[in-house]
Amino acid sequence: MRARYLALCLLICSGIALFLLLPAKKQKAGPVPESTKQADVVVPDTNPPAPLEKQPQPQLAKMDVNHDPLASAYEMATFIGQVCDSVPPKRATTRLQMKGLQVVFFLNDYVMAAKTNNSLALSQSAIIGAFTNVSQDTAMISDRLVTYADFPGTLSDHYRSISQIPTEKENIKTIEAALTENGVAIDTESDLLMDCIRYAYYHNHIYEFYGPASETSYPPELNALVSASDTVFRHRFETRFGLNSNTVTNLMNRLMKVQIRDISDAGFQVPAHIH
């Protein structure tokens, strides 16, 4: 068992984190180092983790948030940075995951903004340069851009493609039904459906790696991950897509039961040619 933990820790040290930086199939997330683990009493917790305190709205000085096409991307990335900073240092895996989510959402939001604004260049240097407005740590976004899938087509084409994956057809239908039942219209040129798929996958894999049934079960990290990631996704659903709090709660409760497993890494990306 100790050998397994040490091996998985090496993955964390290399900056590998769930679907954020790896292909979707059966990735391994590293557990907390033994030295940290010994400091906690591991007692299975059947109650849902308490949400993090509501984060203050980010102050984006030096940026014209009313006219900047990346205003939404900056706001989201800044918010996630605040959530990351609120996580205790001993929850290193959770902090790393928040940095990963920050990169995934910033790339998503940049590409989506570039679809309607020709002033935004779809180049690695332009995206990294924009990211420095919220973080000087560009290592993770640089690595992510190197492996960003280059594929043509629209977001609608992309949804249609992943909906044809045999093992995911019913899952995508369930997600679409969850949206419809909560009064949310399905727009296949919006990234809302993509974020719903991401949440279902992310929540499922958190429990796969740290839940009670996992060989690497570790309740303290599980609780930290669920609390931080739910805070991020809830904020995103409410601010980016304008969903009210009750709708978001109902939607997330439905999504967390969906077992997304066989969508590849490219399947979580918005179609784009980034040069």
VENNOR-V770474 format. One record per residue. N is the residue number from 1. OMEGA is omega as a letter, one per 30 degrees, with the letter a starting at -180 (* if undefined). NEAR is the number of other ideal C-beta (glycine too) atoms within 8 Angstrom. Layout:
n:N omega:OMEGA near:NEAR
n:N omega:OMEGA near:NEAR
This chain:
n:1 omega:l near:5
n:2 omega:l near:6
n:3 omega:l near:6
n:4 omega:l near:9
n:5 omega:a near:11
n:6 omega:l near:8
n:7 omega:a near:8
n:8 omega:l near:13
n:9 omega:l near:11
n:10 omega:l near:9
n:11 omega:l near:11
n:12 omega:a near:14
n:13 omega:l near:7
n:14 omega:l near:6
n:15 omega:a near:10
n:16 omega:a near:10
n:17 omega:l near:12
n:18 omega:a near:13
n:19 omega:a near:12
n:20 omega:a near:10
n:21 omega:a near:11
n:22 omega:l near:10
n:23 omega:a near:6
n:24 omega:a near:14
n:25 omega:l near:7
n:26 omega:l near:3
n:27 omega:l near:11
n:28 omega:l near:7
n:29 omega:a near:15
n:30 omega:l near:11
n:31 omega:l near:13
n:32 omega:l near:11
n:33 omega:a near:8
n:34 omega:a near:7
n:35 omega:l near:6
n:36 omega:a near:10
n:37 omega:a near:11
n:38 omega:a near:6
n:39 omega:a near:6
n:40 omega:l near:7
n:41 omega:a near:3
n:42 omega:l near:9
n:43 omega:a near:5
n:44 omega:a near:7
n:45 omega:a near:8
n:46 omega:l near:3
n:47 omega:l near:4
n:48 omega:a near:4
n:49 omega:l near:10
n:50 omega:l near:5
n:51 omega:l near:8
n:52 omega:l near:11
n:53 omega:a near:5
n:54 omega:a near:4
n:55 omega:l near:11
n:56 omega:l near:5
n:57 omega:a near:6
n:58 omega:l near:10
n:59 omega:a near:4
n:60 omega:l near:11
n:61 omega:l near:4
n:62 omega:l near:3
n:63 omega:l near:9
n:64 omega:a near:6
n:65 omega:a near:9
n:66 omega:a near:5
n:67 omega:a near:5
n:68 omega:a near:9
n:69 omega:l near:8
n:70 omega:a near:12
n:71 omega:a near:13
n:72 omega:l near:10
n:73 omega:l near:13
n:74 omega:a near:15
n:75 omega:a near:13
n:76 omega:a near:15
n:77 omega:l near:15
n:78 omega:l near:11
n:79 omega:a near:13
n:80 omega:l near:13
n:81 omega:l near:13
n:82 omega:l near:11
n:83 omega:l near:14
n:84 omega:a near:12
n:85 omega:a near:6
n:86 omega:l near:9
n:87 omega:l near:13
n:88 omega:a near:5
n:89 omega:a near:6
n:90 omega:l near:7
n:91 omega:a near:12
n:92 omega:l near:11
n:93 omega:l near:15
n:94 omega:l near:12
n:95 omega:l near:11
n:96 omega:l near:11
n:97 omega:l near:14
n:98 omega:l near:16
n:99 omega:l near:11
n:100 omega:l near:13
n:101 omega:l near:12
n:102 omega:l near:14
n:103 omega:a near:13
n:104 omega:a near:12
n:105 omega:l near:13
n:106 omega:l near:15
n:107 omega:l near:15
n:108 omega:a near:12
n:109 omega:l near:14
n:110 omega:a near:13
n:111 omega:l near:12
n:112 omega:l near:9
n:113 omega:a near:13
n:114 omega:l near:11
n:115 omega:a near:6
n:116 omega:a near:5
n:117 omega:a near:8
n:118 omega:a near:3
n:119 omega:a near:5
n:120 omega:a near:11
n:121 omega:l near:6
n:122 omega:l near:11
n:123 omega:l near:8
n:124 omega:a near:9
n:125 omega:a near:6
n:126 omega:a near:10
n:127 omega:l near:14
n:128 omega:l near:12
n:129 omega:l near:7
n:130 omega:a near:11
n:131 omega:a near:13
n:132 omega:l near:9
n:133 omega:l near:8
n:134 omega:l near:10
n:135 omega:l near:9
n:136 omega:l near:4
n:137 omega:a near:6
n:138 omega:a near:10
n:139 omega:a near:7
n:140 omega:a near:12
n:141 omega:l near:13
n:142 omega:l near:10
n:143 omega:a near:10
n:144 omega:a near:12
n:145 omega:l near:12
n:146 omega:a near:6
n:147 omega:a near:7
n:148 omega:a near:10
n:149 omega:l near:7
n:150 omega:a near:6
n:151 omega:a near:7
n:152 omega:l near:4
n:153 omega:a near:7
n:154 omega:l near:7
n:155 omega:l near:12
n:156 omega:l near:8
n:157 omega:a near:9
n:158 omega:l near:13
n:159 omega:a near:12
n:160 omega:a near:9
n:161 omega:a near:9
n:162 omega:l near:12
n:163 omega:l near:10
n:164 omega:l near:7
n:165 omega:a near:10
n:166 omega:a near:5
n:167 omega:a near:7
n:168 omega:a near:13
n:169 omega:a near:10
n:170 omega:l near:6
n:171 omega:l near:12
n:172 omega:l near:12
n:173 omega:l near:9
n:174 omega:l near:10
n:175 omega:l near:14
n:176 omega:l near:10
n:177 omega:l near:8
n:178 omega:l near:13
n:179 omega:a near:14
n:180 omega:a near:10
n:181 omega:l near:7
n:182 omega:l near:10
n:183 omega:a near:5
n:184 omega:a near:10
n:185 omega:l near:5
n:186 omega:l near:8
n:187 omega:a near:7
n:188 omega:l near:9
n:189 omega:l near:6
n:190 omega:l near:8
n:191 omega:l near:9
n:192 omega:l near:11
n:193 omega:l near:14
n:194 omega:a near:12
n:195 omega:l near:13
n:196 omega:l near:13
n:197 omega:l near:14
n:198 omega:a near:11
n:199 omega:l near:12
n:200 omega:a near:15
n:201 omega:a near:14
n:202 omega:a near:12
n:203 omega:l near:12
n:204 omega:a near:13
n:205 omega:l near:12
n:206 omega:a near:14
n:207 omega:l near:11
n:208 omega:a near:7
n:209 omega:a near:11
n:210 omega:a near:14
n:211 omega:a near:10
n:212 omega:a near:6
n:213 omega:a near:5
n:214 omega:l near:10
n:215 omega:l near:5
n:216 omega:a near:11
n:217 omega:l near:12
n:218 omega:a near:11
n:219 omega:a near:12
n:220 omega:l near:10
n:221 omega:l near:13
n:222 omega:a near:15
n:223 omega:l near:10
n:224 omega:a near:14
n:225 omega:a near:13
n:226 omega:a near:12
n:227 omega:a near:12
n:228 omega:a near:16
n:229 omega:l near:14
n:230 omega:l near:10
n:231 omega:a near:12
n:232 omega:a near:13
n:233 omega:l near:12
n:234 omega:l near:11
n:235 omega:a near:11
n:236 omega:l near:12
n:237 omega:a near:14
n:238 omega:a near:12
n:239 omega:a near:10
n:240 omega:a near:10
n:241 omega:l near:10
n:242 omega:l near:5
n:243 omega:l near:9
n:244 omega:a near:6
n:245 omega:a near:6
n:246 omega:l near:6
n:247 omega:a near:11
n:248 omega:l near:12
n:249 omega:l near:8
n:250 omega:a near:9
n:251 omega:a near:15
n:252 omega:l near:13
n:253 omega:l near:8
n:254 omega:a near:12
n:255 omega:a near:13
n:256 omega:l near:10
n:257 omega:a near:6
n:258 omega:a near:12
n:259 omega:l near:7
n:260 omega:a near:12
n:261 omega:a near:10
n:262 omega:l near:9
n:263 omega:a near:12
n:264 omega:l near:8
n:265 omega:l near:11
n:266 omega:a near:7
n:267 omega:l near:11
n:268 omega:a near:12
n:269 omega:l near:11
n:270 omega:a near:11
n:271 omega:l near:10
n:272 omega:l near:10
n:273 omega:a near:6
n:274 omega:a near:11
n:275 omega:* near:5
